[in-house]
Amino acid sequence: MKYLVNISRILVGVLFIFSGFIKLNDPLGFSYKLQEYFGADVLNLTFLEPYALGIAIFVVVFEVILGVFLLIGYKPKFTIWSLLAMIVFFTFLTFYSAYYEKVADCGCFGDAFKDLIGRTLKPWESFKKDVVLLVLIIIIIIGQKHIKPIFSKFGLTAIAMFSFIGCLSFAYYVLMHLPAIDFRAYKIGNNIQQEMSTPPDAPKPLIEYSWKFKVDGKEKIITTNGDYPTVDGEFLSVDTKVIDEGYVPSIQDFSIESDDEDLTQAFLAEPKLVMIVMYDLTKGEWEGVEKLKAMSETAMKKGYKVIGLTSSGGDAKTRFKEENKLNFDFYLCDEKVLKTIVRANPGIVVLNKGTVKQKVHWNDIEDLQF
């Protein structure tokens, strides 16, 4: 039992630290995921949406701290019961997402898994992962007497305080700048056109079709991979089930649109393009907005094409441009896509024929090199 408890302790501690750190690297992204859960069509806890960022920071810091506490044996009773409460909550969320098909990606590991293995964890995979963790934590609870501290009392307290201060400092840094590690498809060095394209030899989606017919007065179902079956009977309906999604491009919904045309490819062909990303013009951080005019003028003098991307409507775009005396136009792009491109409002992205060359938070506009 002693060995089983300690193995479980290491596995749970390491996984909580890893999962927490990935989300701590991008707390704003995790807050967007929480807003999705809080939405009216999921948990219907819309009153929590304004507090999503604060909740996100608390959850991820607590997750990392609990992992550290478990590994070093600090306050074992508090740690293991807190871990149990947290994993029960996560297990409920992942089950709810999987069973009701409400949220496609639980956000457990941020965008890290998508970057490392080419896809996110599917809802049922996330639920199974949480069930395994729940079992391991129950084992730890049963054998909690075997959890012994690995340092002196002073050493444990010092590590606990250092971990807490370190987590908060790191969270503050990435919020004031950008994630230290960018796992998204729009990271520096990636080409947007390539991330949007599907290779000719890419795996095709596998879809199962269940055809329902009435044959001799009885319902009959015939399953195929797409071909219409030859049946001497009356066709009633067809149901489809995705067996394998096949190859899914990393970027699927990116577009740049004016009021009457799609300008995506035209702008992605520009050798010098500056995109000022503001998912919502009414929620822009005004210290950053004040820096945009000088930055855009400098870029234009250096031969760059400067555009704005937002999900705000036409009237909001016109009013924002006039109020801030900006010399560039805003174009339409999906809000979720803009939040994915850069974790800032405003954020600046510099492209060379679709390849991301620079990306900065508005706090770091001075670091741009034109």
Contacts in CASP RR format, 6 or more apart in sequence:
PFRMAT RR
TARGET T0000
AUTHOR 0000-0000-0000
METHOD contacts of the structure
MODEL  1
MKYLVNISRILVGVLFIFSGFIKLNDPLGFSYKLQEYFGADVLNLTFLEP
YALGIAIFVVVFEVILGVFLLIGYKPKFTIWSLLAMIVFFTFLTFYSAYY
EKVADCGCFGDAFKDLIGRTLKPWESFKKDVVLLVLIIIIIIGQKHIKPI
FSKFGLTAIAMFSFIGCLSFAYYVLMHLPAIDFRAYKIGNNIQQEMSTPP
DAPKPLIEYSWKFKVDGKEKIITTNGDYPTVDGEFLSVDTKVIDEGYVPS
IQDFSIESDDEDLTQAFLAEPKLVMIVMYDLTKGEWEGVEKLKAMSETAM
KKGYKVIGLTSSGGDAKTRFKEENKLNFDFYLCDEKVLKTIVRANPGIVV
LNKGTVKQKVHWNDIEDLQF
1 142 0 8 1.000
1 143 0 8 1.000
1 146 0 8 1.000
2 146 0 8 1.000
4 139 0 8 1.000
5 139 0 8 1.000
5 140 0 8 1.000
5 142 0 8 1.000
5 143 0 8 1.000
5 144 0 8 1.000
5 146 0 8 1.000
5 147 0 8 1.000
6 146 0 8 1.000
8 136 0 8 1.000
8 137 0 8 1.000
8 139 0 8 1.000
8 140 0 8 1.000
9 70 0 8 1.000
9 71 0 8 1.000
9 140 0 8 1.000
9 147 0 8 1.000
10 71 0 8 1.000
11 136 0 8 1.000
12 67 0 8 1.000
12 70 0 8 1.000
12 83 0 8 1.000
12 133 0 8 1.000
12 136 0 8 1.000
12 137 0 8 1.000
12 140 0 8 1.000
13 66 0 8 1.000
13 67 0 8 1.000
13 68 0 8 1.000
13 70 0 8 1.000
13 71 0 8 1.000
14 67 0 8 1.000
14 71 0 8 1.000
15 133 0 8 1.000
16 63 0 8 1.000
16 64 0 8 1.000
16 66 0 8 1.000
16 67 0 8 1.000
16 70 0 8 1.000
16 83 0 8 1.000
17 63 0 8 1.000
17 64 0 8 1.000
17 67 0 8 1.000
17 68 0 8 1.000
17 71 0 8 1.000
18 109 0 8 1.000
19 63 0 8 1.000
19 108 0 8 1.000
19 109 0 8 1.000
20 60 0 8 1.000
20 63 0 8 1.000
20 64 0 8 1.000
21 64 0 8 1.000
22 109 0 8 1.000
22 110 0 8 1.000
22 112 0 8 1.000
22 183 0 8 1.000
23 30 0 8 1.000
23 56 0 8 1.000
23 59 0 8 1.000
23 60 0 8 1.000
23 63 0 8 1.000
23 107 0 8 1.000
23 109 0 8 1.000
23 110 0 8 1.000
24 60 0 8 1.000
24 61 0 8 1.000
24 64 0 8 1.000
24 167 0 8 1.000
24 170 0 8 1.000
24 171 0 8 1.000
24 174 0 8 1.000
25 170 0 8 1.000
25 174 0 8 1.000
25 179 0 8 1.000
25 180 0 8 1.000
25 181 0 8 1.000
26 110 0 8 1.000
26 111 0 8 1.000
26 174 0 8 1.000
26 179 0 8 1.000
26 183 0 8 1.000
26 343 0 8 1.000
27 53 0 8 1.000
27 56 0 8 1.000
27 57 0 8 1.000
27 60 0 8 1.000
27 171 0 8 1.000
27 174 0 8 1.000
27 175 0 8 1.000
28 53 0 8 1.000
28 56 0 8 1.000
28 174 0 8 1.000
28 175 0 8 1.000
28 343 0 8 1.000
29 56 0 8 1.000
29 110 0 8 1.000
29 339 0 8 1.000
29 343 0 8 1.000
30 56 0 8 1.000
30 59 0 8 1.000
30 60 0 8 1.000
30 107 0 8 1.000
30 110 0 8 1.000
31 52 0 8 1.000
31 53 0 8 1.000
31 54 0 8 1.000
31 55 0 8 1.000
31 56 0 8 1.000
32 52 0 8 1.000
32 336 0 8 1.000
32 339 0 8 1.000
33 103 0 8 1.000
33 105 0 8 1.000
33 106 0 8 1.000
33 107 0 8 1.000
33 110 0 8 1.000
34 48 0 8 1.000
34 52 0 8 1.000
34 55 0 8 1.000
34 56 0 8 1.000
35 49 0 8 1.000
35 52 0 8 1.000
36 42 0 8 1.000
36 103 0 8 1.000
37 43 0 8 1.000
37 45 0 8 1.000
37 93 0 8 1.000
37 103 0 8 1.000
38 45 0 8 1.000
38 46 0 8 1.000
38 48 0 8 1.000
38 49 0 8 1.000
38 52 0 8 1.000
39 45 0 8 1.000
39 46 0 8 1.000
39 49 0 8 1.000
40 46 0 8 1.000
41 102 0 8 1.000
42 96 0 8 1.000
42 102 0 8 1.000
42 103 0 8 1.000
43 96 0 8 1.000
48 55 0 8 1.000
57 171 0 8 1.000
60 167 0 8 1.000
60 171 0 8 1.000
61 164 0 8 1.000
61 167 0 8 1.000
61 168 0 8 1.000
61 171 0 8 1.000
62 82 0 8 1.000
62 86 0 8 1.000
63 86 0 8 1.000
64 163 0 8 1.000
64 167 0 8 1.000
65 160 0 8 1.000
65 163 0 8 1.000
65 164 0 8 1.000
65 167 0 8 1.000
66 79 0 8 1.000
66 82 0 8 1.000
66 83 0 8 1.000
66 86 0 8 1.000
67 79 0 8 1.000
67 83 0 8 1.000
68 74 0 8 1.000
68 159 0 8 1.000
68 160 0 8 1.000
68 163 0 8 1.000
69 75 0 8 1.000
69 78 0 8 1.000
69 79 0 8 1.000
69 160 0 8 1.000
70 76 0 8 1.000
70 79 0 8 1.000
70 80 0 8 1.000
70 83 0 8 1.000
70 140 0 8 1.000
70 147 0 8 1.000
71 150 0 8 1.000
72 149 0 8 1.000
72 150 0 8 1.000
72 151 0 8 1.000
72 156 0 8 1.000
72 159 0 8 1.000
72 160 0 8 1.000
73 79 0 8 1.000
73 147 0 8 1.000
73 148 0 8 1.000
73 149 0 8 1.000
73 150 0 8 1.000
73 156 0 8 1.000
74 149 0 8 1.000
74 156 0 8 1.000
74 157 0 8 1.000
74 159 0 8 1.000
74 160 0 8 1.000
76 144 0 8 1.000
76 147 0 8 1.000
77 144 0 8 1.000
80 137 0 8 1.000
80 140 0 8 1.000
80 141 0 8 1.000
80 144 0 8 1.000
80 147 0 8 1.000
81 141 0 8 1.000
83 137 0 8 1.000
83 140 0 8 1.000
84 134 0 8 1.000
84 137 0 8 1.000
84 138 0 8 1.000
84 141 0 8 1.000
87 130 0 8 1.000
87 133 0 8 1.000
87 134 0 8 1.000
87 137 0 8 1.000
88 134 0 8 1.000
90 108 0 8 1.000
90 130 0 8 1.000
90 133 0 8 1.000
91 127 0 8 1.000
91 130 0 8 1.000
91 131 0 8 1.000
91 134 0 8 1.000
93 106 0 8 1.000
94 106 0 8 1.000
94 108 0 8 1.000
94 123 0 8 1.000
94 126 0 8 1.000
94 127 0 8 1.000
94 129 0 8 1.000
94 130 0 8 1.000
95 127 0 8 1.000
96 102 0 8 1.000
97 103 0 8 1.000
97 104 0 8 1.000
97 106 0 8 1.000
97 123 0 8 1.000
97 126 0 8 1.000
97 127 0 8 1.000
98 122 0 8 1.000
98 123 0 8 1.000
98 124 0 8 1.000
98 126 0 8 1.000
98 127 0 8 1.000
101 123 0 8 1.000
103 123 0 8 1.000
104 120 0 8 1.000
104 123 0 8 1.000
105 120 0 8 1.000
105 121 0 8 1.000
105 123 0 8 1.000
106 121 0 8 1.000
106 123 0 8 1.000
106 126 0 8 1.000
107 120 0 8 1.000
107 126 0 8 1.000
108 121 0 8 1.000
108 126 0 8 1.000
108 129 0 8 1.000
109 121 0 8 1.000
110 183 0 8 1.000
111 120 0 8 1.000
111 183 0 8 1.000
111 184 0 8 1.000
112 183 0 8 1.000
113 119 0 8 1.000
113 120 0 8 1.000
113 121 0 8 1.000
114 120 0 8 1.000
114 183 0 8 1.000
114 250 0 8 1.000
115 183 0 8 1.000
115 184 0 8 1.000
116 183 0 8 1.000
118 250 0 8 1.000
119 248 0 8 1.000
121 129 0 8 1.000
140 147 0 8 1.000
149 156 0 8 1.000
151 159 0 8 1.000
170 180 0 8 1.000
173 180 0 8 1.000
174 180 0 8 1.000
174 343 0 8 1.000
176 361 0 8 1.000
176 363 0 8 1.000
177 361 0 8 1.000
177 363 0 8 1.000
177 364 0 8 1.000
178 342 0 8 1.000
178 343 0 8 1.000
178 344 0 8 1.000
178 359 0 8 1.000
178 360 0 8 1.000
178 361 0 8 1.000
178 364 0 8 1.000
179 343 0 8 1.000
182 188 0 8 1.000
182 359 0 8 1.000
184 340 0 8 1.000
184 341 0 8 1.000
185 192 0 8 1.000
185 195 0 8 1.000
185 250 0 8 1.000
185 251 0 8 1.000
185 340 0 8 1.000
186 192 0 8 1.000
186 195 0 8 1.000
186 251 0 8 1.000
186 340 0 8 1.000
186 341 0 8 1.000
186 342 0 8 1.000
186 349 0 8 1.000
186 356 0 8 1.000
186 359 0 8 1.000
187 356 0 8 1.000
187 359 0 8 1.000
188 356 0 8 1.000
188 357 0 8 1.000
188 358 0 8 1.000
188 359 0 8 1.000
189 355 0 8 1.000
189 356 0 8 1.000
189 357 0 8 1.000
190 355 0 8 1.000
190 356 0 8 1.000
191 353 0 8 1.000
191 354 0 8 1.000
191 355 0 8 1.000
191 356 0 8 1.000
192 251 0 8 1.000
192 254 0 8 1.000
192 268 0 8 1.000
192 351 0 8 1.000
192 354 0 8 1.000
192 355 0 8 1.000
192 356 0 8 1.000
193 265 0 8 1.000
193 268 0 8 1.000
193 354 0 8 1.000
195 249 0 8 1.000
195 250 0 8 1.000
195 251 0 8 1.000
196 249 0 8 1.000
196 250 0 8 1.000
196 251 0 8 1.000
196 252 0 8 1.000
196 254 0 8 1.000
197 249 0 8 1.000
198 247 0 8 1.000
198 249 0 8 1.000
199 247 0 8 1.000
202 246 0 8 1.000
202 247 0 8 1.000
203 244 0 8 1.000
203 246 0 8 1.000
203 247 0 8 1.000
204 246 0 8 1.000
204 247 0 8 1.000
205 242 0 8 1.000
205 244 0 8 1.000
205 245 0 8 1.000
205 246 0 8 1.000
206 225 0 8 1.000
206 242 0 8 1.000
206 243 0 8 1.000
206 244 0 8 1.000
206 246 0 8 1.000
207 225 0 8 1.000
207 226 0 8 1.000
207 240 0 8 1.000
207 241 0 8 1.000
207 242 0 8 1.000
207 243 0 8 1.000
208 223 0 8 1.000
208 224 0 8 1.000
208 225 0 8 1.000
208 240 0 8 1.000
208 241 0 8 1.000
208 242 0 8 1.000
208 243 0 8 1.000
209 223 0 8 1.000
209 224 0 8 1.000
209 225 0 8 1.000
209 226 0 8 1.000
209 238 0 8 1.000
209 239 0 8 1.000
209 240 0 8 1.000
210 221 0 8 1.000
210 222 0 8 1.000
210 223 0 8 1.000
210 238 0 8 1.000
210 239 0 8 1.000
210 240 0 8 1.000
210 241 0 8 1.000
211 221 0 8 1.000
211 222 0 8 1.000
211 223 0 8 1.000
211 224 0 8 1.000
211 228 0 8 1.000
211 229 0 8 1.000
211 231 0 8 1.000
211 235 0 8 1.000
211 238 0 8 1.000
212 219 0 8 1.000
212 220 0 8 1.000
212 221 0 8 1.000
212 235 0 8 1.000
212 236 0 8 1.000
212 237 0 8 1.000
212 238 0 8 1.000
212 239 0 8 1.000
213 219 0 8 1.000
213 220 0 8 1.000
213 221 0 8 1.000
213 222 0 8 1.000
213 229 0 8 1.000
213 231 0 8 1.000
213 233 0 8 1.000
213 234 0 8 1.000
213 235 0 8 1.000
213 236 0 8 1.000
214 220 0 8 1.000
214 233 0 8 1.000
214 234 0 8 1.000
214 236 0 8 1.000
215 231 0 8 1.000
215 232 0 8 1.000
215 233 0 8 1.000
215 234 0 8 1.000
219 236 0 8 1.000
220 231 0 8 1.000
222 229 0 8 1.000
222 231 0 8 1.000
253 334 0 8 1.000
253 336 0 8 1.000
253 337 0 8 1.000
254 264 0 8 1.000
254 333 0 8 1.000
254 334 0 8 1.000
254 337 0 8 1.000
255 262 0 8 1.000
255 264 0 8 1.000
255 332 0 8 1.000
255 333 0 8 1.000
255 334 0 8 1.000
255 337 0 8 1.000
256 262 0 8 1.000
256 263 0 8 1.000
256 264 0 8 1.000
256 267 0 8 1.000
256 268 0 8 1.000
256 307 0 8 1.000
256 309 0 8 1.000
256 331 0 8 1.000
256 332 0 8 1.000
256 333 0 8 1.000
257 263 0 8 1.000
257 264 0 8 1.000
257 331 0 8 1.000
257 332 0 8 1.000
257 333 0 8 1.000
258 331 0 8 1.000
258 332 0 8 1.000
259 314 0 8 1.000
259 332 0 8 1.000
263 331 0 8 1.000
267 273 0 8 1.000
267 305 0 8 1.000
267 307 0 8 1.000
268 351 0 8 1.000
268 353 0 8 1.000
268 354 0 8 1.000
269 353 0 8 1.000
269 354 0 8 1.000
270 305 0 8 1.000
270 351 0 8 1.000
270 353 0 8 1.000
270 354 0 8 1.000
271 352 0 8 1.000
271 353 0 8 1.000
272 302 0 8 1.000
272 303 0 8 1.000
272 304 0 8 1.000
272 305 0 8 1.000
272 352 0 8 1.000
273 304 0 8 1.000
273 305 0 8 1.000
273 306 0 8 1.000
273 307 0 8 1.000
273 350 0 8 1.000
273 351 0 8 1.000
273 352 0 8 1.000
273 354 0 8 1.000
274 296 0 8 1.000
274 299 0 8 1.000
274 304 0 8 1.000
274 305 0 8 1.000
274 306 0 8 1.000
274 307 0 8 1.000
274 348 0 8 1.000
274 349 0 8 1.000
274 350 0 8 1.000
274 351 0 8 1.000
275 307 0 8 1.000
275 308 0 8 1.000
275 309 0 8 1.000
275 341 0 8 1.000
275 348 0 8 1.000
275 349 0 8 1.000
275 350 0 8 1.000
275 351 0 8 1.000
276 292 0 8 1.000
276 296 0 8 1.000
276 306 0 8 1.000
276 307 0 8 1.000
276 308 0 8 1.000
276 309 0 8 1.000
276 328 0 8 1.000
276 346 0 8 1.000
276 347 0 8 1.000
276 348 0 8 1.000
277 308 0 8 1.000
277 309 0 8 1.000
277 310 0 8 1.000
277 338 0 8 1.000
277 341 0 8 1.000
277 342 0 8 1.000
277 344 0 8 1.000
277 345 0 8 1.000
277 346 0 8 1.000
277 347 0 8 1.000
277 348 0 8 1.000
277 349 0 8 1.000
278 284 0 8 1.000
278 308 0 8 1.000
278 309 0 8 1.000
278 310 0 8 1.000
278 312 0 8 1.000
278 330 0 8 1.000
278 338 0 8 1.000
278 345 0 8 1.000
278 346 0 8 1.000
278 347 0 8 1.000
279 310 0 8 1.000
279 311 0 8 1.000
279 335 0 8 1.000
279 338 0 8 1.000
279 339 0 8 1.000
279 345 0 8 1.000
280 310 0 8 1.000
280 311 0 8 1.000
280 312 0 8 1.000
280 335 0 8 1.000
280 345 0 8 1.000
281 310 0 8 1.000
281 312 0 8 1.000
281 316 0 8 1.000
281 317 0 8 1.000
281 320 0 8 1.000
281 330 0 8 1.000
282 312 0 8 1.000
282 316 0 8 1.000
283 345 0 8 1.000
284 345 0 8 1.000
284 346 0 8 1.000
285 344 0 8 1.000
285 345 0 8 1.000
285 346 0 8 1.000
285 362 0 8 1.000
287 362 0 8 1.000
288 346 0 8 1.000
288 362 0 8 1.000
288 363 0 8 1.000
288 365 0 8 1.000
289 324 0 8 1.000
289 346 0 8 1.000
289 362 0 8 1.000
290 324 0 8 1.000
291 362 0 8 1.000
291 365 0 8 1.000
292 324 0 8 1.000
292 326 0 8 1.000
292 346 0 8 1.000
293 324 0 8 1.000
293 325 0 8 1.000
293 326 0 8 1.000
293 327 0 8 1.000
295 348 0 8 1.000
295 365 0 8 1.000
295 368 0 8 1.000
296 306 0 8 1.000
296 326 0 8 1.000
296 327 0 8 1.000
296 328 0 8 1.000
297 327 0 8 1.000
298 370 0 8 1.000
299 306 0 8 1.000
299 368 0 8 1.000
299 370 0 8 1.000
300 306 0 8 1.000
300 327 0 8 1.000
302 370 0 8 1.000
304 350 0 8 1.000
304 370 0 8 1.000
306 327 0 8 1.000
306 328 0 8 1.000
307 328 0 8 1.000
307 329 0 8 1.000
307 330 0 8 1.000
307 331 0 8 1.000
308 328 0 8 1.000
308 329 0 8 1.000
308 330 0 8 1.000
308 331 0 8 1.000
309 330 0 8 1.000
309 331 0 8 1.000
309 332 0 8 1.000
309 333 0 8 1.000
309 338 0 8 1.000
309 341 0 8 1.000
310 316 0 8 1.000
310 317 0 8 1.000
310 330 0 8 1.000
310 331 0 8 1.000
310 332 0 8 1.000
310 333 0 8 1.000
310 338 0 8 1.000
311 332 0 8 1.000
311 333 0 8 1.000
311 334 0 8 1.000
311 335 0 8 1.000
311 338 0 8 1.000
312 320 0 8 1.000
312 330 0 8 1.000
313 332 0 8 1.000
317 329 0 8 1.000
317 330 0 8 1.000
320 326 0 8 1.000
320 330 0 8 1.000
321 328 0 8 1.000
321 329 0 8 1.000
321 330 0 8 1.000
341 349 0 8 1.000
342 348 0 8 1.000
342 349 0 8 1.000
342 359 0 8 1.000
342 361 0 8 1.000
343 361 0 8 1.000
344 360 0 8 1.000
344 361 0 8 1.000
344 362 0 8 1.000
344 363 0 8 1.000
346 362 0 8 1.000
347 359 0 8 1.000
347 360 0 8 1.000
347 361 0 8 1.000
347 362 0 8 1.000
348 358 0 8 1.000
348 359 0 8 1.000
348 360 0 8 1.000
348 362 0 8 1.000
348 365 0 8 1.000
348 368 0 8 1.000
349 356 0 8 1.000
349 358 0 8 1.000
349 359 0 8 1.000
350 356 0 8 1.000
350 357 0 8 1.000
350 358 0 8 1.000
350 359 0 8 1.000
350 368 0 8 1.000
351 357 0 8 1.000
358 368 0 8 1.000
358 369 0 8 1.000
360 367 0 8 1.000
360 368 0 8 1.000
END
